[in-house]
Amino acid sequence: MTESGVTEFASSSENLALKEAVIERIQGDGPITFQDFMAMALYEPGLGYYCSPGEKIGRAGDYLTSPEVSPLFGVMIGRQLREMWHLLGRPGTFDIVEPGAGNGTLCRDVLSWAARTAPDFLDCLRYILIDSSPAMTRRQRDLLESERLTEHVRWEACLPQAITGCILSNELLDAMPVHRVSARDEGMLELFVGWDGRRFVEEFRPPSTPALEDYFSRLGIDPPARCLTDVNLDAECWMGEAAARLSSGFLITFDYGYEAAELYAPWRTEGTLLTFYHHNPGSDPYLRLGRQDMTAHVDFTTVGRAGEQAGLATLGLVSQSQFLSNLGISEALRLGESDRNLEEYHRRKRAVLELLDPAGLGRIKALVQTRGQPQAVLTGWAEGVTDA
Ligand SMILES: C[S@@+](CC[C@H](N)C(=O)[O-])C[C@H]1O[C@@H](n2cnc3c(N)ncnc32)[C@H](O)[C@@H]1O
């Protein structure tokens, strides 16, 4: 359990208008599920963390993602995408669909790399960005317009039909709101959030939807007894939908997470929900409402199966560190003739080590699934190369 209910009403670093909206909803409907609370905290129009102005992702924000560490991440992704384009027979239009694109940094880095080194590939690219937050979409537009990279870019409100190419997400699923449940002697209970006039209060009630018990029956796993367990129904649903929209090509999912048996291990007593504020992790979701990020690890067994049920074949699941090593990121550790000064070289070296860090970004998982290329051997997921 978090130290729930300890948040006083007037904390300067929270979004008071958002807090009022959450309280009003609770006063109207009664206690809401934790999932509804998290959805409002992150995505309430105009008020939620991702839907309000300000730096969120990157060194000046609250947490770092791989594209924000270095353009080398985009270069490795670019190499993998070009290989996929070749495997599909170099179609005249190759879609890269990136939902949850954040600041638009990965898109910038893939397109810049293609412009420098793969102009034939660039000519065939249609890069489609989708983000549920208008504030993040604006950041993407500002970045790509300022770098004159919009020629191959389009923004869509939702996943297009009949995609040929690759759907690619980085830390999208772990930003979706989760239900929190607990297996008790009397059966599964779900965490609800109420308001006692001074603070948010947690209470357990029967599940809001049978989908939560069904989730574990389908996995054939019991949620660990008397623990707090996070269930991301939206991620499963999103993967099924994304897979259905893919006519031909690949679905790549980068995220923090584990296979179900590891994610729902009995020793994980508090689930995996984390908050981030100015690069400090925390565990109290009621603090700094609308000003801190919230995230929970992904169940790769369930999301993988969702893709398979929509007709995709799974080609591989590796750590990000292995993926990047397979694609040759360690070349960047060599001091080259083009390194004008040692400072530049050391900056690059630090970035590579950060992307490969087995206790940090390197432990992110990379899942790849396909429609139409079940025999494909992809460099990023090649066997025989071990983690750096
Ligand atoms: C953790 S950030 C990751 C950003 C970026 N991919 C990166 O690696 O820096 C999650 C992003 O996903 C967006 N998002 C959340 N749910 C979404 C959904 N269902 N569809 C599209 N975008 C979504 C958020 O607005 C945010 O921009």
The ligand as a MOL file (V3000), in Angstrom:
LIG
                    3D

  0  0  0     0  0            999 V3000
M  V30 BEGIN CTAB
M  V30 COUNTS 27 29 0 0 0
M  V30 BEGIN ATOM
M  V30 1 C 5.8300 7.8700 -21.3700 0
M  V30 2 S 5.4590 8.9470 -22.6880 0 CHG=1
M  V30 3 C 6.5710 8.3010 -23.9240 0
M  V30 4 C 6.9310 9.3060 -24.9790 0
M  V30 5 C 7.8960 8.8670 -26.0640 0
M  V30 6 N 7.4850 7.6720 -26.7280 0
M  V30 7 C 9.2990 8.7230 -25.5550 0
M  V30 8 O 9.8120 7.6000 -25.5670 0
M  V30 9 O 9.9100 9.7270 -25.1610 0 CHG=-1
M  V30 10 C 3.8760 8.3940 -23.2000 0
M  V30 11 C 3.2400 9.1680 -24.3140 0
M  V30 12 O 2.1110 8.4270 -24.7660 0
M  V30 13 C 0.9860 9.2930 -24.9260 0
M  V30 14 N -0.2150 8.4310 -24.8230 0
M  V30 15 C -0.7340 7.8420 -23.7320 0
M  V30 16 N -1.7730 7.0440 -24.0480 0
M  V30 17 C -1.9040 7.1110 -25.3870 0
M  V30 18 C -2.7560 6.4820 -26.3380 0
M  V30 19 N -3.7090 5.6150 -25.9440 0
M  V30 20 N -2.6030 6.7680 -27.6470 0
M  V30 21 C -1.6360 7.6260 -28.0510 0
M  V30 22 N -0.8040 8.2490 -27.2020 0
M  V30 23 C -0.9150 7.9900 -25.8940 0
M  V30 24 C 1.2040 10.3580 -23.8650 0
M  V30 25 O 0.5070 11.5420 -24.1280 0
M  V30 26 C 2.7400 10.5550 -23.9670 0
M  V30 27 O 3.0820 11.4400 -24.9910 0
M  V30 END ATOM
M  V30 BEGIN BOND
M  V30 1 1 1 2
M  V30 2 1 2 3
M  V30 3 1 2 10
M  V30 4 1 3 4
M  V30 5 1 4 5
M  V30 6 1 5 6
M  V30 7 1 5 7
M  V30 8 2 7 8
M  V30 9 1 7 9
M  V30 10 1 10 11
M  V30 11 1 11 12
M  V30 12 1 11 26
M  V30 13 1 12 13
M  V30 14 1 13 14
M  V30 15 1 13 24
M  V30 16 1 14 15
M  V30 17 1 14 23
M  V30 18 2 15 16
M  V30 19 1 16 17
M  V30 20 1 17 18
M  V30 21 2 17 23
M  V30 22 1 18 19
M  V30 23 2 18 20
M  V30 24 1 20 21
M  V30 25 2 21 22
M  V30 26 1 22 23
M  V30 27 1 24 25
M  V30 28 1 24 26
M  V30 29 1 26 27
M  V30 END BOND
M  V30 END CTAB
M  END
